[in-house]
Amino acid sequence: MAAASRELAPIWSPRLLRTTFACSFVFALSTLVYGWLATSPETTALALRLAGKSAAEASAALPELLTNLRAVIAIGVLGNVLGMFALRGTTWSYWAALLVNLTQAGALSGLVPGQVHQAALQRYGLPGLLPIVVTGGGAVLLTCALIARLVSVRDVRAGA
């Protein structure tokens, strides 16, 4: 929580601070787990074959795709670490958390190719998709909560 001598930015409520921190922590772990599953060479090669690549094409494209997927995973983890700064109660931490969660919600809709999700499902079953569902689905819900708070704070200010 913010230091006793500092006030929270008006956009934060104590409950939203704690929720954003907890979600960001869980999302960071979940993103790491999914990254470990989805960016294994075997899963990524399967994703390439599911995308219609021949074995030779998949082998040639594998290093670049692995690098790109790992970069996306690293950015996701770093973004969630930024989201943990919500406990500071600053305005910038609100906007960072909102931006990160909007982006993560996009992971379900195409930021990560669908063949990667399909490959994780084929290799690990439903547990292979659980991390991305937790992160992406949770990000949608947290984004809605963050936006709802923004709207309610603006409504209060407009009425004052």
C-alpha contacts under 8 A as a table, 3 or more apart, distances in Angstrom:
res1	aa1	res2	aa2	distance
1	M	14	P	7.75
1	M	17	L	7.58
1	M	18	R	7.85
1	M	87	L	4.85
1	M	88	R	6.14
1	M	89	G	7.25
2	A	6	R	6.51
2	A	7	E	7.27
2	A	8	L	6.72
2	A	87	L	6.07
2	A	88	R	4.77
2	A	89	G	5.78
3	A	6	R	5.44
3	A	7	E	7.82
3	A	88	R	7.75
4	A	7	E	7.35
7	E	89	G	7.90
8	L	11	I	7.90
8	L	12	W	6.44
8	L	13	S	7.81
8	L	88	R	7.80
8	L	89	G	4.89
8	L	90	T	6.44
9	A	12	W	5.84
9	A	89	G	5.82
9	A	90	T	5.32
9	A	91	T	5.62
10	P	13	S	7.55
10	P	153	V	7.36
11	I	91	T	7.07
11	I	94	Y	7.52
11	I	149	R	6.78
11	I	150	L	6.20
11	I	153	V	6.27
12	W	16	L	6.24
12	W	17	L	6.29
12	W	89	G	6.31
12	W	90	T	7.99
12	W	94	Y	7.43
12	W	149	R	7.64
13	S	16	L	5.16
13	S	17	L	6.17
14	P	17	L	5.12
14	P	18	R	6.41
15	R	18	R	5.28
15	R	19	T	6.07
16	L	19	T	4.96
16	L	20	T	5.86
16	L	145	A	7.97
16	L	146	L	7.75
17	L	20	T	5.28
17	L	21	F	6.17
17	L	86	A	5.54
17	L	87	L	5.55
17	L	89	G	6.82
18	R	21	F	5.15
18	R	22	A	6.07
18	R	86	A	7.78
18	R	87	L	6.79
19	T	22	A	5.14
19	T	23	C	5.97
20	T	23	C	5.16
20	T	24	S	5.92
20	T	83	G	6.75
20	T	84	M	6.98
20	T	86	A	6.42
20	T	97	A	7.54
20	T	142	L	7.23
21	F	24	S	5.15
21	F	25	F	6.17
21	F	83	G	6.34
21	F	84	M	4.49
21	F	85	F	7.15
21	F	86	A	5.90
21	F	87	L	6.41
22	A	25	F	5.16
22	A	26	V	6.25
22	A	84	M	7.56
23	C	26	V	5.10
23	C	27	F	5.87
23	C	138	G	7.49
23	C	142	L	7.76
24	S	27	F	5.01
24	S	28	A	6.00
24	S	80	N	4.83
24	S	81	V	6.71
24	S	83	G	5.38
24	S	84	M	5.64
25	F	28	A	5.21
25	F	29	L	6.45
25	F	80	N	6.73
25	F	81	V	7.17
25	F	84	M	6.60
26	V	29	L	5.24
26	V	30	S	6.00
26	V	135	T	7.86
27	F	30	S	4.89
27	F	31	T	5.86
27	F	77	V	7.73
27	F	80	N	6.54
27	F	134	V	7.19
27	F	135	T	5.02
27	F	138	G	7.90
28	A	31	T	5.16
28	A	32	L	6.25
28	A	76	G	7.19
28	A	77	V	4.83
28	A	78	L	7.78
28	A	80	N	5.33
28	A	81	V	6.91
29	L	32	L	5.10
29	L	33	V	6.29
29	L	77	V	7.74
30	S	33	V	5.10
30	S	34	Y	6.15
30	S	131	P	4.79
30	S	132	I	7.06
30	S	134	V	7.08
30	S	135	T	6.35
31	T	34	Y	5.10
31	T	35	G	5.91
31	T	73	I	6.46
31	T	76	G	6.77
31	T	77	V	6.29
31	T	131	P	6.45
31	T	132	I	6.90
31	T	135	T	6.79
32	L	35	G	4.98
32	L	36	W	6.13
32	L	73	I	7.00
32	L	77	V	6.88
33	V	36	W	5.08
33	V	37	L	6.29
33	V	131	P	6.59
34	Y	37	L	5.04
34	Y	38	A	5.72
34	Y	39	T	7.94
34	Y	128	G	7.32
34	Y	129	L	7.64
34	Y	131	P	5.44
34	Y	132	I	6.36
35	G	38	A	5.20
35	G	39	T	5.43
35	G	69	L	7.81
35	G	70	R	6.81
35	G	73	I	5.77
36	W	39	T	5.63
36	W	40	S	6.31
37	L	40	S	5.85
37	L	43	T	7.28
37	L	120	A	6.83
37	L	128	G	6.98
38	A	43	T	5.75
38	A	44	T	6.46
38	A	116	V	6.51
38	A	117	H	7.52
38	A	119	A	7.70
38	A	120	A	5.82
39	T	43	T	6.49
39	T	44	T	5.81
39	T	66	L	6.01
39	T	69	L	6.57
39	T	70	R	6.61
40	S	43	T	5.37
40	S	44	T	6.12
40	S	66	L	7.92
41	P	44	T	5.17
41	P	45	A	5.93
41	P	62	L	7.39
41	P	66	L	7.27
42	E	45	A	5.17
42	E	46	L	6.20
43	T	46	L	5.06
43	T	47	A	6.20
43	T	116	V	7.43
43	T	119	A	5.74
43	T	120	A	6.27
43	T	123	R	6.97
44	T	47	A	4.91
44	T	48	L	6.32
44	T	62	L	6.90
44	T	65	L	7.53
44	T	66	L	6.83
44	T	116	V	6.62
44	T	119	A	7.32
45	A	48	L	5.10
45	A	49	R	6.32
45	A	58	A	5.98
45	A	59	S	7.06
45	A	62	L	6.24
46	L	49	R	5.04
46	L	50	L	6.09
46	L	119	A	5.76
47	A	50	L	4.99
47	A	51	A	6.21
47	A	115	Q	4.88
47	A	116	V	4.97
47	A	117	H	7.98
47	A	118	Q	7.11
47	A	119	A	5.10
48	L	51	A	4.96
48	L	52	G	6.69
48	L	53	K	5.68
48	L	58	A	5.45
48	L	61	A	7.93
48	L	62	L	7.66
48	L	115	Q	7.27
49	R	52	G	5.19
49	R	53	K	4.81
49	R	54	S	6.27
49	R	55	A	6.88
49	R	58	A	6.31
50	L	53	K	7.20
50	L	115	Q	6.02
50	L	119	A	7.48
51	A	115	Q	6.18
53	K	56	A	7.84
53	K	57	E	5.51
53	K	58	A	5.52
54	S	57	E	5.06
54	S	58	A	5.93
55	A	58	A	5.08
55	A	59	S	6.10
56	A	59	S	5.11
56	A	60	A	6.28
57	E	60	A	5.11
57	E	61	A	6.10
58	A	61	A	5.14
58	A	62	L	5.78
59	S	62	L	5.29
59	S	63	P	7.94
60	A	63	P	7.18
61	A	64	E	5.74
61	A	65	L	6.30
62	L	65	L	5.27
62	L	66	L	5.97
63	P	66	L	5.19
63	P	67	T	6.20
64	E	67	T	5.13
64	E	68	N	6.22
65	L	68	N	5.04
65	L	69	L	6.01
66	L	69	L	5.19
66	L	70	R	6.01
67	T	70	R	5.21
67	T	71	A	6.14
68	N	71	A	5.09
68	N	72	V	6.33
69	L	72	V	5.11
69	L	73	I	6.22
69	L	112	V	7.63
70	R	73	I	4.96
70	R	74	A	6.05
71	A	74	A	5.07
71	A	75	I	6.14
72	V	75	I	5.16
72	V	76	G	6.16
73	I	76	G	5.01
73	I	77	V	6.25
74	A	77	V	5.15
74	A	78	L	6.14
75	I	78	L	5.08
75	I	79	G	5.95
76	G	79	G	5.03
76	G	80	N	6.25
76	G	100	V	7.71
76	G	104	Q	7.28
77	V	80	N	5.14
77	V	81	V	6.29
78	L	81	V	4.98
78	L	82	L	6.36
79	G	82	L	5.03
79	G	83	G	6.34
79	G	96	A	7.91
79	G	97	A	7.79
79	G	100	V	5.64
80	N	83	G	4.72
80	N	84	M	6.45
80	N	97	A	7.63
80	N	100	V	6.99
81	V	84	M	5.14
81	V	85	F	7.12
82	L	85	F	5.41
82	L	86	A	7.78
82	L	93	S	7.24
82	L	96	A	6.75
82	L	97	A	6.93
83	G	86	A	5.71
83	G	93	S	6.70
83	G	94	Y	7.95
83	G	96	A	6.52
83	G	97	A	4.63
83	G	100	V	7.40
84	M	87	L	6.46
85	F	88	R	5.59
85	F	89	G	7.68
85	F	93	S	5.90
86	A	89	G	5.40
86	A	90	T	7.02
86	A	93	S	5.20
86	A	94	Y	6.42
86	A	97	A	7.34
88	R	93	S	7.47
89	G	93	S	6.87
89	G	94	Y	7.61
90	T	93	S	5.34
90	T	94	Y	6.68
91	T	94	Y	5.19
91	T	95	W	6.57
92	W	95	W	5.19
92	W	96	A	6.04
93	S	96	A	4.98
93	S	97	A	6.00
94	Y	97	A	5.21
94	Y	98	L	6.17
94	Y	146	L	7.92
95	W	98	L	5.03
95	W	99	L	6.08
96	A	99	L	5.19
96	A	100	V	6.06
97	A	100	V	5.20
97	A	101	N	6.07
98	L	101	N	5.29
98	L	102	L	6.07
98	L	143	T	6.00
98	L	146	L	6.56
98	L	147	I	7.88
99	L	102	L	5.17
99	L	103	T	6.24
100	V	103	T	5.18
100	V	104	Q	6.17
101	N	104	Q	4.90
101	N	105	A	6.02
101	N	139	A	4.84
101	N	140	V	6.97
101	N	142	L	7.05
101	N	143	T	5.84
102	L	105	A	5.22
102	L	106	G	6.63
102	L	139	A	6.88
102	L	140	V	7.08
102	L	143	T	6.25
103	T	106	G	5.11
103	T	107	A	6.95
104	Q	107	A	5.16
104	Q	108	L	7.65
104	Q	135	T	7.03
104	Q	136	G	5.54
104	Q	139	A	6.03
104	Q	140	V	7.94
105	A	108	L	5.99
105	A	109	S	7.42
105	A	135	T	7.76
105	A	136	G	4.66
105	A	137	G	6.66
105	A	138	G	7.97
105	A	139	A	5.30
105	A	140	V	5.26
106	G	109	S	4.97
106	G	110	G	6.37
106	G	111	L	5.84
106	G	136	G	7.29
107	A	110	G	5.69
107	A	111	L	4.58
107	A	112	V	5.59
107	A	132	I	7.91
107	A	136	G	6.18
108	L	111	L	7.10
108	L	112	V	7.41
108	L	132	I	7.57
108	L	133	V	7.73
108	L	136	G	5.80
108	L	137	G	7.86
109	S	112	V	7.84
110	G	113	P	5.61
110	G	114	G	6.70
112	V	116	V	6.95
112	V	117	H	7.89
113	P	116	V	5.61
113	P	117	H	7.23
114	G	117	H	5.23
114	G	118	Q	6.21
115	Q	118	Q	4.81
115	Q	119	A	5.93
116	V	119	A	5.09
116	V	120	A	6.22
117	H	120	A	5.11
117	H	121	L	6.16
117	H	129	L	6.76
118	Q	121	L	5.01
118	Q	122	Q	6.18
119	A	122	Q	5.05
119	A	123	R	6.10
120	A	123	R	5.21
120	A	124	Y	5.78
120	A	125	G	7.17
120	A	128	G	5.27
120	A	129	L	6.54
121	L	124	Y	5.42
121	L	125	G	4.54
121	L	126	L	5.86
121	L	127	P	7.72
121	L	128	G	5.47
121	L	129	L	6.06
122	Q	125	G	5.67
123	R	128	G	7.45
124	Y	127	P	6.19
124	Y	128	G	4.74
125	G	128	G	5.55
125	G	129	L	7.41
126	L	129	L	5.37
126	L	130	L	6.43
127	P	130	L	5.01
127	P	131	P	7.71
128	G	131	P	7.05
129	L	132	I	5.59
129	L	133	V	6.18
130	L	133	V	5.09
130	L	134	V	6.02
131	P	134	V	5.13
131	P	135	T	6.11
132	I	135	T	5.04
132	I	136	G	5.62
132	I	137	G	7.78
133	V	136	G	5.22
133	V	137	G	5.30
133	V	138	G	7.50
134	V	137	G	5.44
134	V	138	G	5.40
135	T	138	G	5.17
135	T	139	A	5.83
136	G	139	A	5.07
136	G	140	V	6.38
137	G	140	V	5.17
137	G	141	L	6.53
138	G	141	L	5.11
138	G	142	L	6.05
139	A	142	L	5.02
139	A	143	T	5.85
140	V	143	T	5.17
140	V	144	C	6.29
141	L	144	C	5.12
141	L	145	A	6.35
142	L	145	A	4.98
142	L	146	L	6.11
143	T	146	L	5.07
143	T	147	I	6.08
144	C	147	I	5.19
144	C	148	A	5.97
145	A	148	A	5.04
145	A	149	R	6.19
146	L	149	R	5.20
146	L	150	L	6.31
147	I	150	L	4.96
147	I	151	V	6.18
148	A	151	V	5.13
148	A	152	S	6.12
149	R	152	S	5.08
149	R	153	V	6.07
150	L	153	V	5.24
150	L	154	R	6.18
151	V	154	R	5.15
151	V	155	D	6.06
152	S	155	D	5.01
152	S	156	V	6.23
153	V	156	V	5.17
153	V	157	R	6.24
154	R	157	R	5.03
154	R	158	A	5.98
155	D	158	A	5.07
155	D	159	G	6.17
156	V	159	G	5.21
156	V	160	A	6.26
157	R	160	A	5.17
